[in-house]
Amino acid sequence: MRVVRAAAAIAVMTVLMMGCGTIPKDVRHIINDTNVRVRNLDQGLQGSVNRLNTTTADLIARANEGDTQIRQLQTMMEENQNALHALARELAELKTTLYRRWNLTVSSGTAAAGTLESTVGGVIIEQPPTTAFPGPTDMRTAPPSGAETGALYIEAQRLYAGGNYSDALVKYEEFLQRFPNDENSHNAQFWKAACYLNMERFQEAIQEFERLRTLYPTSNKIPLAMRSQAVAHSRLGQTEQAMRLFQQVIDNYPTSPAADQAKRDLERIRRQ
């Protein structure tokens, strides 16, 4: 704006001087040279302003992505804590089952008289039961234990948190194939889609987030999944679909953290 005002002032000065008589040749040369410099300066400043606006928009987008990653890590930590607690409970139950099956008890004093026993490491091994143990076929058909599912899920989470999205994706897929009805299946589906998003395989991310919404409509991950799905649409240049999903998150889940993120995303798109 200052450059424009300067150019206007020079133009007015030129007109006034022309009204006063013939302008000397050297003065005309100075005026023309000044006009050229002002125009060049104006063009240069306009380019700088455009680059500054682009850089600012990029920094805002990166800040939003960083906020999203922090929220994802916080969610992941909570899930891992829950999985570890479930794993600990399962191990305790497994220990109790094994002790009962093999008639093992923790030593608490002298064993009852007349019982055939031996003590190893503080554990009394009593007379083995007469019932036959399940054979290999029975063991293979037994349902998966919580320890097994928990260990696989935690391994997938560890890989994701370390930024190893391709290997994490393999683990999440294995988990979903082996344990489709586990309590963490909806979480695994979300993080599987998030792997695709972080790997910039946006079309696949859209499909997997949509799969989560279809298979697990009551999951607490739905708001964040919809917002992430909208981000993938935006990265593919599908602005209308992205804006529609952002608005759905705001309307349907107004108190969720995903809604706050969606509002910022919408504002950024509208400024572009």
C-alpha positions in Angstrom: 0.0 0.0 0.0 2.9 2.4 0.8 4.5 1.6 -2.5 1.2 2.4 -4.3 0.9 5.7 -2.5 4.5 6.6 -3.4 3.9 5.8 -7.1 0.7 8.0 -7.0 2.7 10.9 -5.4 5.3 10.7 -8.1 2.6 10.7 -10.8 1.0 13.8 -9.2 4.3 15.5 -9.0 4.9 14.8 -12.7 1.6 16.3 -13.7 2.2 19.4 -11.6 5.6 19.9 -13.1 4.2 19.5 -16.6 1.7 22.2 -15.8 4.4 24.6 -14.9 6.2 24.2 -18.2 8.6 22.0 -20.0 10.2 19.4 -17.8 14.0 19.3 -18.2 15.3 16.2 -19.8 17.4 15.1 -16.8 14.3 15.5 -14.5 12.2 13.4 -16.8 14.8 10.7 -16.8 14.9 10.7 -13.0 11.1 10.5 -12.8 10.9 7.6 -15.3 13.6 5.8 -13.5 11.9 6.3 -10.2 8.6 5.0 -11.7 10.3 1.9 -12.9 11.9 1.2 -9.6 8.6 1.7 -7.8 6.8 -0.8 -10.1 9.6 -3.3 -9.6 9.5 -2.8 -5.8 5.7 -3.3 -5.8 6.0 -6.5 -7.8 8.7 -7.8 -5.5 6.8 -7.0 -2.4 3.7 -8.7 -3.8 5.6 -11.9 -4.4 7.1 -11.8 -0.9 3.6 -11.3 0.6 2.3 -14.3 -1.4 5.2 -16.5 -0.2 4.6 -15.3 3.4 0.9 -16.2 3.2 1.8 -19.6 1.8 4.4 -20.3 4.5 2.0 -19.2 7.2 -0.7 -21.5 5.9 1.8 -24.4 5.8 2.9 -23.7 9.4 -0.7 -23.7 10.6 -1.3 -27.0 8.8 1.8 -28.5 10.4 0.8 -27.3 13.8 -2.6 -29.0 13.4 -0.9 -32.2 12.3 1.4 -32.1 15.4 -1.6 -31.6 17.6 -3.3 -34.6 16.0 -0.2 -36.8 16.5 0.0 -35.8 20.2 -3.7 -36.7 20.7 -3.1 -40.0 18.9 -0.2 -40.9 21.2 -2.2 -40.0 24.3 -5.0 -42.3 23.1 -2.5 -45.0 22.3 -1.0 -44.7 25.8 -4.4 -45.2 27.4 -5.1 -48.2 25.2 -1.8 -49.8 26.0 -2.5 -49.3 29.7 -5.8 -51.0 29.4 -4.2 -53.8 27.4 -1.5 -54.3 30.0 -4.0 -54.5 32.8 -6.0 -57.1 30.8 -2.8 -59.0 30.1 -2.0 -59.0 33.8 -5.4 -60.3 34.7 -5.2 -63.0 32.1 -1.8 -64.1 33.4 -3.1 -64.3 36.9 -6.1 -66.4 35.8 -3.8 -68.6 33.7 -1.5 -69.1 36.8 -4.6 -70.1 38.9 -5.8 -72.5 36.2 -2.4 -74.2 35.9 -2.0 -74.6 39.6 -5.5 -76.1 39.8 -5.0 -78.4 36.9 -1.7 -79.8 38.2 -2.9 -79.8 41.8 -0.3 -77.2 42.8 -0.6 -75.0 45.9 1.7 -72.4 47.3 3.5 -73.7 50.4 2.0 -72.4 53.6 3.4 -74.8 56.2 3.4 -78.6 56.7 1.5 -80.6 54.1 -1.3 -82.8 55.2 -0.2 -86.3 56.5 -0.5 -89.2 54.1 -0.2 -87.0 51.0 2.4 -88.1 48.4 4.3 -84.8 47.8 7.6 -83.2 47.0 8.6 -79.5 47.3 10.4 -77.6 44.6 11.1 -73.9 45.0 8.5 -73.4 47.7 5.7 -75.0 45.6 4.2 -78.3 46.8 3.6 -80.7 44.0 0.9 -83.1 45.2 -0.2 -86.4 43.7 -1.1 -85.8 40.0 -4.8 -86.0 39.0 -6.1 -89.2 37.4 -8.1 -87.3 34.7 -6.5 -87.3 31.3 -5.2 -84.0 30.0 -6.5 -82.6 26.7 -4.6 -83.9 23.6 -3.1 -81.8 20.9 -6.4 -81.5 19.0 -8.1 -80.0 22.0 -5.3 -77.6 22.5 -5.5 -76.4 18.9 -9.2 -75.7 19.0 -9.1 -73.9 22.3 -10.1 -70.2 22.1 -7.2 -67.7 22.0 -6.1 -66.4 25.4 -6.2 -62.8 26.5 -2.4 -62.9 26.9 -2.0 -63.9 23.3 -4.3 -61.2 21.9 -2.9 -58.5 24.3 0.7 -59.3 23.4 0.0 -59.0 19.6 -1.9 -55.8 20.0 0.8 -54.2 22.2 3.5 -55.2 19.7 1.5 -53.4 16.9 1.2 -50.4 19.1 4.9 -50.3 19.9 5.7 -50.4 16.2 3.3 -47.6 15.4 4.6 -45.4 18.2 8.1 -45.9 16.8 7.0 -44.6 13.4 7.4 -48.1 11.8 4.0 -47.9 10.1 4.5 -50.6 7.5 5.4 -53.3 10.1 2.7 -52.0 12.4 0.2 -52.4 9.6 1.1 -56.0 9.2 0.6 -56.6 12.9 -2.8 -54.9 13.0 -3.9 -56.9 10.0 -2.8 -60.1 11.7 -4.7 -59.1 14.8 -7.9 -58.4 13.0 -7.7 -61.7 11.0 -7.1 -63.8 14.1 -9.2 -61.9 16.6 -12.0 -60.2 14.8 -14.3 -60.1 17.8 -11.7 -59.0 20.4 -12.4 -56.0 22.6 -9.6 -54.2 20.8 -10.7 -55.0 17.3 -12.2 -51.6 16.7 -9.0 -49.9 18.0 -6.8 -52.1 15.7 -9.0 -51.1 12.8 -8.6 -47.4 13.5 -4.8 -47.7 13.9 -4.6 -49.8 10.7 -6.3 -46.9 8.8 -4.0 -44.4 10.6 -1.0 -46.4 9.3 -2.2 -45.9 5.7 -2.7 -42.2 6.5 0.8 -41.7 7.8 2.2 -43.6 4.9 0.4 -41.2 2.6 -1.7 -44.0 1.0 -4.7 -41.7 1.3 -7.3 -43.7 -0.7 -6.6 -46.9 1.3 -6.8 -44.8 4.5 -10.3 -43.5 3.4 -11.5 -47.1 2.8 -10.2 -48.4 6.2 -11.7 -45.5 8.2 -15.0 -46.1 6.4 -14.6 -49.8 7.3 -14.3 -48.9 10.9 -17.5 -46.8 10.7 -19.3 -49.7 9.1 -18.1 -52.5 11.3 -17.9 -50.7 14.6 -20.5 -47.9 14.6 -20.5 -47.5 18.4 -16.7 -47.3 18.7 -15.4 -44.3 20.6 -12.9 -43.9 17.7 -15.6 -42.8 15.2 -15.2 -39.0 15.6 -11.5 -39.1 15.2 -11.8 -41.6 12.3 -14.2 -39.3 10.5 -11.9 -36.3 11.0 -8.9 -38.4 9.8 -10.9 -39.6 6.8 -11.7 -36.0 6.0 -7.9 -35.2 6.2 -7.2 -37.9 3.6 -9.9 -36.5 1.3 -8.3 -33.1 1.6 -4.8 -34.5 0.8 -6.3 -36.0 -2.4 -7.7 -32.6 -3.4 -11.3 -33.8 -2.6 -12.2 -30.6 -0.8 -16.0 -31.0 -0.9 -15.9 -34.4 0.7 -13.4 -33.2 3.3 -15.5 -30.2 4.3 -18.7 -32.3 4.5 -17.0 -34.8 6.8 -15.5 -32.1 9.0 -18.9 -30.5 9.4 -20.4 -33.9 10.3 -17.9 -34.3 13.1 -18.7 -30.9 14.4 -22.5 -31.5 14.2 -22.6 -35.0 15.5 -19.8 -34.9 18.1 -19.6 -31.3 19.2 -17.9 -32.0 22.5 -15.2 -34.3 21.2 -11.6 -33.3 20.7 -12.0 -34.3 17.0 -14.7 -31.6 16.6 -12.2 -28.9 17.8 -9.7 -30.1 15.3 -12.3 -30.3 12.5 -13.2 -26.6 13.2 -9.6 -25.6 12.7 -9.4 -27.7 9.6 -12.5 -26.1 8.1 -11.2 -22.6 8.8 -7.9 -23.4 7.1 -9.6 -24.7 4.0 -11.9 -21.7 3.7 -8.9 -19.4 3.9 -7.2 -21.0 1.0 
